[in-house]
Amino acid sequence: MTPAEQMLIAAADLNAKVATAQRSGEAITVPPAAVSELAHLLEVCGRAVAQAGAIHSTRNPALAEYAHDIARTYLGELPR
């Protein structure tokens, strides 16, 4: 299995857990390692944007934009 396939399967699994939890009104448990990885992604993208001066000046603006959207959502600037 390729790394891309593993990531897609993990994303689909997490999305399914979230959808089930939303329907039932229950919380989901996310492994601390997953939270750590997401935080690392936000940190790496944030540093890249800070060094480049703008999202579109980074090597991967799509990833930086996505990380920015995640950060804004969880800081309450975007509706969830």
N, C-alpha and C positions, 0 to 999 in steps of 0.2 A: 504494500500500500504506500502511495506517495505521501509526502508531507501535506500537499494540498488536499488530498482525499481525507487524511486524518483531521485536518482543520475543519473541513466541511462537515464531516460526520459529528465532530464535537459541537460545532455551531448548531447543527440540526437537533442534536440531543438536548442542548441547553435551551433552545427555542421551544422544543416540545415540553420540557419541564416547566418553563415559564407559562406557556399557554394553559397547561393543566392546572397550575397553581392559580392563575387568574380566574379560571372557571370555578374552581373550588373555594377560592378565597383564602387559600393557605399559602404560607411562605415556602420558599424553596431553599434548599441548602446548596450553597456554592462552595466547592472546596477552596480553602485558603490559597492554594497554589494557583487556581484560576484567577482569583482576585489579584494576586501578586503579579501574574503575567499581564493582566489588563493595565494595572498601575504602571508596570514597566513600559508597556506600549505608549501610554500617555506621556510618561516622562521622556522617553526617547524622541517621540514626535515633538513634544514641547521644546526640547533642547534644539532639535533640528530647525524648528521654526524660529527660535530665538537667534540662532547663529545665522540663518539665512536672511532674517529680517522680515519675511513674509511667507505665508503658506505656499504660494505659487512659486517661490524661489527655492524651495526644497527639492531634493532629488525625487521625492515621491509625493507630490502634492495631494493626490487622491487619498493616500493613507493618512497624511497630516490633517486633511480636512475631516476625515472620518473620526480621527482621534479627537479633534477639536469639537465635533458634534457630540461625541460621547461625554467629553468633559463638561460642555455647556449643559447638556441634559441633566447630568448628576449634580451640577452646581445650581440647578433650578432656573436657568435662563431660557430653556426651551420646555414646552409642554411635554409631559411624558406620555 
